[in-house]
């Protein structure tokens, strides 16, 4: 518990550094088709990742509807892909490098593929985390039971639908930021543990040397 203030300070500095770096050069995931808003059942979905460094590989990650993270593939500029289970290919996904961007292809989009997609990159022991791209089916629409609905009622329904869509977008954005912050905290905690272990090992190595020096001085005196 005595190390808690130092740990909190290190976490704060790590978060500030990552935010500053993100403002200078951000990674981003988005639909390859700019006109797409929602994927369709059975569609071939293509996502692109703008890397932080073109010479470094990336990792594709999927955050599903239950907020569980899933590793998809590790992709490099030399087209060496490693999917889950240390496999070179996947029946559901493809990963490509075009020379400028990384592409992730969902061959047959289903309800299990709904969620938010990210790409990450580890450069000089710093984890760079992209913005997320939500990929969900369109919200189901219901037909009116009254064929003679007036224009005022239609306008009210449209306003309500727009409000619900906005609220859903805000919730998705909030959870994306929470997931990103959690990963950054986990990285900072891991680095802190490694540093503490390294300091303890150095102290243990210096202790025998100090004892030998004291013994030598005693004999000389």
N, C-alpha and C positions, 0 to 999 in steps of 0.2 A: 504493500500500500504506500510505502514511502516514495516509490518511483512514479506514482500516479501523476503529480504535477509535471514532471519531465516528459512523461509519455504523452500527456495532453498537449504540451507545447510542441513536441515533435509532430504529432498528428495535425495540429493547426498549421505548422509550417509546410507540411507535405501537401495539405489541401490547397494552401495559397499558391504554392509553386505550380501545382497541376492546373489550377484555374488560370494562372498567368500564361502558362505555356499553351493552354487550350485557346486563349484569345489570340495568340499569335499564329497558330497553325493548327486548325481543328480537323479532326477526322469526321467524316460524315457518311451515313448510309441513306440511300434513297432508291426509289423505283427507277429502273433503267428507262422505262417508258414514262416520260414526264406527264403524259396525259392521264395516267392511271390514278384513280383514287382508292378503289377497292378491288382486290383480286376476285375471280370467279371460281366456282367449284370445278376442279379438274383442269384449271388453267396452268400453263407453263409460266411461272413467275420468275422474273429476273430482277435481282437487286445489285446495286453497285456500291463499292466502298472507295472513297477517296482516301488514300493512305497518307499517314504523317510523313513517311519516308519511302520513296519508291523502291529503294534498294533493300527494304526489309519486309519480311513476310508478315501476314496478319492471321488472326483467328476469327472465325465467324461464330457468333453466339446467338441462341434463340431464347427469348423470354416468353414462355407460353402463357395461356390465359389464366393458369393457376399460379402465376408468378414463380415458376420453377425455371432455373437456368439450364440450358442444354448446350454442350459443345457440339458444333457441327463439323468443322474442318479447319485444318491448318493449311494455309496456302502460301506459296512463295513465288517470286518472279521467275524461277526456273521450272515452273509448272510441276512442282513436287507437292502433291496434295496428300494429306493424311486425315482420313475421316475417323469418326468414332470407332473404337475397337482396333485402332492401328491398321485400318484398311485403306487401300489406294483408291477404291471406287465406292460409290454408294448407289443403291437402287432409287433413292429419293432425291439426291442432290448432285449438282455439278459445281465445280469451282474452276474459274478461269482467271488468267492475268493477260490484259490486253496491251500492256506496255505503259499504260497510264492509270488504269483503274483495275480493281479486282471485281469480279462478277461472281455472284452466287445464284445458281439456278435451282428453283424448286420445280421438279419435273411435273408433278401432279399435285396441285395445291388442294389440300383437304382441311377439315376442321382441326386436325391435329397440328397443322402448320400455322394456324392463326397465332398471332402474338406480335412481339416487337423484335426486330433483328438489329444486331450490333456487330461491329468489327473492332478488334483491339489489336494493339501492337506493343511489343516489349522492346524498347530501344534504350540501351545503356542502363538497364535495370530500372527504367521508368515505364510504367504502364500508361499507354495512351488509349483513351476510351472514346469511341465515336458517339455521335448523336444517334438516336434510335429511329427506326422506320417502322411505324405500326402497319401491320398487314392483317386486316379483318374483313370478313364478308360484309356486304352492305346490310344495314339493319332491315329486318323484314317489314314490309309495308302491308297494311290491312285495307281492304276495300270498304267503302262506306255502305252501310246497310240501307241508307236512304238515297235513292236516285235523284231526288229533288232538293239536294242540299244547296243552300244559298251561298253567295260569294263571301259574305261576312264570316260564315262558319269555316269556309275553306281557308280564309286568311288567318283565322285563329289557330287552326290546326297547323298551318305552315309555320307560324311563329313559335308554337310549342315544339315542333320538330326541330327547328333551328336551335332553340334553347337547349334541348336535350343533346343535340350533336355537339354544341359548344361545351356543355358540361362533361361529356364523355372525353372530348379532346383534352380538356384541362386535367382530368383524372389521369389519362395516359401520360401526359407530359410530367405530372407530379411523380408518378411511379417510376418513370424513366430516370428522373433526377435522383430519386431515392436509391434506385439500383446502382447508379453510377457512383454515388457517394459511398455506399456500402463497400463496393469493390475497392475504392481508393483507401478507405479506412482499413480494410483487410490487408492491403499492400503495405501501408504504413506500419501496422502492427507487426507484420512479418519482418520488415526491415529492422524494427526496434529490437525484436527478440534476437535476431542474428547479431546485431551490434553488442547487445548485452552479453551474449555468450562469448563473443570475441574478446571483450574487455576482461571478463572473468578468467579466460584461458591465459591471457597475457599476465594477469596478476599472479596466477598460480606458477607460471614459468619463472617469474622474477623472484619469488619467495625463496626457492632453494639457493639461488645465486647470492642473495643477501646473507643467508645463514653461513655460506662458505666464506664470504668476505669477513664476517664477524669472527669466525674461527681462526682465519689467517691472522687477523690483527691481534687476537688474544695470544697466539703462539709467539708472535714477534715481540710482544711486550714482556 
